[in-house]
Amino acid sequence: MSQHPAPSRFSAGTAAETTDLELIRAVAGKDRHALKQLYERYAPRIGRYLLKLLKQPELVDEAVNDTMLALWQSADRFDPAAGQLLTWLFGIAHNKGLKTLRRTGRFRADQSIDTLAPDVLDEAEDREPSLRAAPHGPEQTVLGWELGGILQWALEQLSTEHRSVIELAFGEELAYPQIAEIVGCPLNTVKTRMFHARKRLAQLLARRGYRDVATAQEE
């Protein structure tokens, strides 16, 4: 009589009530149903971030798949005491994205030094990140569309390191400690990169005539 593998407890219909920790432990035990649930839970969000980083959908698909393969191969290395699964996965995805940028010759290095005076760092820590958009009234619709395009252009002028912290903070709404874990640098370095990124954005927006928005970024 042939033997069949025991059905996974993570089959369809269990996703909503299953925790990340339960799933990652199951993946460490090579449960493919658990991997599928984690893929469905996090791949869209990871892909959204990587698309902003890589700009090419075909490269995004490859990087997302590489991230999930790394999850499958290294699930037993995840330490819940060290942080959330979300930040762990984003860290893997971020590194895959950077490798792809370097491989394709599109990595934009930052020439500035990642250091700031302590008082500036304290100010950056106290400031809640917020990119201020144009007003939302009907008469501002065209301005809002135009500003969106200009802001996207300005973001693309930033170095890879600076754009990453902007996208993680504002696009993914992650806190500075989470960003530090993802990009693999000290917390103060994240604050420094954010400071320089906002300053550079303000300069670029001002050059295009959006001085009010630029001033808001520096406040």
Backbone torsions as a table, in degrees:
resi	resn	phi	psi	omega
1	MET	NA	126.5	-177.2
2	SER	-72.7	147.7	178.8
3	GLN	-103.7	137.0	178.2
4	HIS	-110.8	146.9	178.1
5	PRO	-61.8	145.4	179.2
6	ALA	-62.4	139.3	179.6
7	PRO	-62.4	142.3	179.0
8	SER	-72.2	142.0	175.2
9	ARG	-75.1	-3.9	-179.4
10	PHE	-107.9	31.8	176.3
11	SER	-71.7	-179.9	-176.8
12	ALA	-54.6	140.2	175.9
13	GLY	100.1	-4.9	-178.6
14	THR	-109.0	-2.9	-171.2
15	ALA	-59.4	-42.9	-172.0
16	ALA	-61.5	-37.2	-174.9
17	GLU	-101.0	8.9	-178.4
18	THR	-97.5	130.1	-179.1
19	THR	-82.6	160.1	176.3
20	ASP	-58.0	-41.5	-177.0
21	LEU	-64.0	-41.1	177.1
22	GLU	-62.0	-42.3	-177.6
23	LEU	-69.0	-43.8	-177.7
24	ILE	-67.4	-34.4	175.5
25	ARG	-66.1	-37.6	177.6
26	ALA	-68.3	-38.2	177.3
27	VAL	-64.0	-38.2	176.4
28	ALA	-60.2	-28.6	175.5
29	GLY	-89.4	13.1	176.4
30	LYS	65.4	42.5	174.6
31	ASP	-91.6	109.0	-176.2
32	ARG	-70.4	-28.8	177.3
33	HIS	-65.6	-38.7	177.7
34	ALA	-66.0	-40.1	177.3
35	LEU	-61.6	-41.4	179.6
36	LYS	-61.6	-40.2	179.4
37	GLN	-66.3	-40.5	177.7
38	LEU	-66.9	-36.2	176.8
39	TYR	-61.3	-48.0	-179.0
40	GLU	-66.0	-29.1	-177.5
41	ARG	-78.3	-37.6	-170.3
42	TYR	-119.4	-21.8	-177.1
43	ALA	-58.6	-41.2	178.9
44	PRO	-61.3	-41.5	-179.0
45	ARG	-70.3	-41.1	177.0
46	ILE	-63.2	-42.3	179.3
47	GLY	-63.0	-38.0	178.6
48	ARG	-62.0	-43.3	178.7
49	TYR	-66.4	-44.4	-178.2
50	LEU	-65.9	-31.1	177.7
51	LEU	-65.0	-38.3	176.8
52	LYS	-66.8	-31.4	-177.8
53	LEU	-81.2	-42.4	-171.5
54	LEU	-98.2	-28.8	176.3
55	LYS	72.3	-7.0	-177.8
56	GLN	-122.7	115.5	-176.0
57	PRO	-55.2	-37.6	-178.4
58	GLU	-65.9	-33.0	176.3
59	LEU	-74.2	-32.7	178.7
60	VAL	-64.2	-47.0	-179.9
61	ASP	-57.9	-42.8	179.4
62	GLU	-63.7	-44.4	-178.2
63	ALA	-68.0	-38.3	177.2
64	VAL	-63.8	-45.4	179.5
65	ASN	-63.6	-38.8	177.0
66	ASP	-63.9	-37.2	178.4
67	THR	-64.1	-45.3	-179.1
68	MET	-71.0	-31.0	174.2
69	LEU	-64.9	-42.2	176.8
70	ALA	-62.4	-37.7	175.9
71	LEU	-61.1	-46.0	-179.8
72	TRP	-61.1	-40.7	-175.8
73	GLN	-80.8	-24.5	-171.3
74	SER	-124.0	18.1	-176.4
75	ALA	-58.5	-32.0	-178.5
76	ASP	-70.9	-10.5	179.5
77	ARG	-89.8	-10.5	-179.4
78	PHE	-68.4	128.6	179.8
79	ASP	-113.5	107.4	-178.9
80	PRO	-62.2	-22.3	178.8
81	ALA	-73.5	-18.4	-176.9
82	ALA	-91.3	-13.4	-179.6
83	GLY	158.2	-178.9	-178.6
84	GLN	-80.5	155.0	176.3
85	LEU	-61.9	-36.5	179.3
86	LEU	-55.3	-50.1	-178.0
87	THR	-69.0	-33.9	177.7
88	TRP	-62.6	-46.6	179.4
89	LEU	-66.2	-41.5	178.5
90	PHE	-63.8	-34.9	176.7
91	GLY	-62.6	-43.2	176.6
92	ILE	-62.3	-47.2	-178.5
93	ALA	-62.7	-41.4	179.3
94	HIS	-60.1	-45.1	179.8
95	ASN	-65.8	-38.9	176.3
96	LYS	-62.4	-40.9	179.0
97	GLY	-63.5	-43.8	179.4
98	LEU	-63.8	-40.2	177.9
99	LYS	-62.5	-39.3	178.6
100	THR	-65.2	-42.7	178.6
101	LEU	-62.1	-41.7	179.2
102	ARG	-67.0	-41.5	-178.9
103	ARG	-63.6	-35.2	-178.8
104	THR	-93.2	3.6	177.0
105	GLY	72.6	25.5	-176.6
106	ARG	-116.9	14.5	176.9
107	PHE	-76.1	126.4	179.8
108	ARG	-103.2	105.9	-179.2
109	ALA	-77.5	149.7	176.9
110	ASP	-95.9	132.5	-177.4
111	GLN	-87.1	-12.5	-177.9
112	SER	-82.5	158.6	178.7
113	ILE	-85.5	136.4	-177.6
114	ASP	-79.7	57.0	177.1
115	THR	-138.8	146.1	175.1
116	LEU	-141.3	159.7	176.3
117	ALA	-63.6	148.1	-178.5
118	PRO	-54.7	-37.6	-178.3
119	ASP	-68.3	-32.8	177.1
120	VAL	-70.2	-38.3	177.4
121	LEU	-64.4	-40.2	178.2
122	ASP	-62.2	-40.3	178.9
123	GLU	-65.3	-40.6	179.4
124	ALA	-65.4	-35.7	-179.6
125	GLU	-68.2	-37.8	-177.8
126	ASP	-74.8	-22.9	-175.4
127	ARG	-82.5	127.9	176.5
128	GLU	-78.6	125.1	-178.8
129	PRO	-60.9	134.7	174.9
130	SER	-161.8	123.1	172.5
131	LEU	-92.2	114.7	-174.8
132	ARG	-83.9	124.5	-178.2
133	ALA	-93.8	175.8	176.9
134	ALA	-69.9	157.7	177.9
135	PRO	-56.7	157.2	-172.9
136	HIS	-104.0	9.9	178.3
137	GLY	-67.0	159.0	-178.2
138	PRO	-55.1	-38.6	-177.8
139	GLU	-70.4	-10.5	-177.8
140	GLN	-103.6	6.2	-174.8
141	THR	-60.5	-49.6	-179.1
142	VAL	-62.8	-42.1	177.9
143	LEU	-60.1	-41.5	179.8
144	GLY	-62.4	-43.6	177.7
145	TRP	-62.5	-44.4	-178.8
146	GLU	-63.6	-43.8	179.9
147	LEU	-63.4	-38.0	178.4
148	GLY	-59.2	-42.5	178.6
149	GLY	-67.3	-40.9	178.9
150	ILE	-66.2	-40.5	179.7
151	LEU	-64.1	-40.0	177.5
152	GLN	-62.9	-41.8	176.5
153	TRP	-60.5	-44.1	-178.7
154	ALA	-63.3	-41.1	178.7
155	LEU	-60.6	-36.7	-178.5
156	GLU	-71.7	-14.4	177.2
157	GLN	-83.6	-14.6	-178.2
158	LEU	-74.4	158.8	172.5
159	SER	-66.1	162.0	179.6
160	THR	-58.9	-42.2	-178.9
161	GLU	-64.1	-42.2	-178.3
162	HIS	-72.2	-40.6	179.0
163	ARG	-65.2	-34.7	-179.6
164	SER	-61.5	-45.3	-178.2
165	VAL	-68.8	-33.8	176.4
166	ILE	-64.3	-48.1	-177.7
167	GLU	-65.0	-39.6	-179.5
168	LEU	-70.5	-37.3	-178.1
169	ALA	-75.9	-46.8	-173.4
170	PHE	-96.5	-37.7	179.5
171	GLY	-76.1	-41.9	-177.6
172	GLU	-103.4	-4.6	177.3
173	GLU	55.5	45.8	178.6
174	LEU	-98.6	149.4	179.9
175	ALA	-80.3	160.7	-179.1
176	TYR	-54.2	-44.9	178.9
177	PRO	-60.6	-37.7	177.1
178	GLN	-65.5	-42.0	179.2
179	ILE	-63.0	-41.2	178.5
180	ALA	-59.4	-41.0	178.8
181	GLU	-66.6	-40.0	-177.4
182	ILE	-67.3	-48.3	-175.3
183	VAL	-86.3	-8.4	174.9
184	GLY	72.5	45.3	178.0
185	CYS	-141.5	164.4	179.6
186	PRO	-62.1	156.4	-179.8
187	LEU	-58.0	-42.8	-179.9
188	ASN	-62.4	-31.2	177.2
189	THR	-67.1	-38.7	176.3
190	VAL	-61.3	-44.9	179.3
191	LYS	-61.9	-39.6	179.9
192	THR	-65.5	-45.2	179.5
193	ARG	-63.1	-38.7	178.3
194	MET	-64.3	-42.8	179.1
195	PHE	-58.1	-50.0	-178.5
196	HIS	-67.2	-37.2	-179.3
197	ALA	-64.3	-45.7	179.5
198	ARG	-64.7	-39.3	179.3
199	LYS	-64.3	-43.0	179.4
200	ARG	-65.8	-41.7	177.0
201	LEU	-59.4	-43.0	179.6
202	ALA	-60.6	-41.6	179.3
203	GLN	-64.0	-43.4	-178.4
204	LEU	-66.9	-41.8	179.2
205	LEU	-66.3	-38.9	179.4
206	ALA	-63.0	-38.0	179.3
207	ARG	-63.7	-28.8	179.7
208	ARG	-91.0	6.4	174.9
209	GLY	95.3	4.4	-179.7
210	TYR	-99.0	64.9	-174.3
211	ARG	-70.5	-34.4	179.2
212	ASP	-64.1	-44.8	178.1
213	VAL	-67.1	-40.3	179.2
214	ALA	-60.9	-42.5	178.1
215	THR	-62.0	-38.8	179.6
216	ALA	-63.1	-34.1	-179.8
217	GLN	-69.3	-26.6	-177.1
218	GLU	-92.5	-9.8	-178.7
219	GLU	-73.9	NA	NA
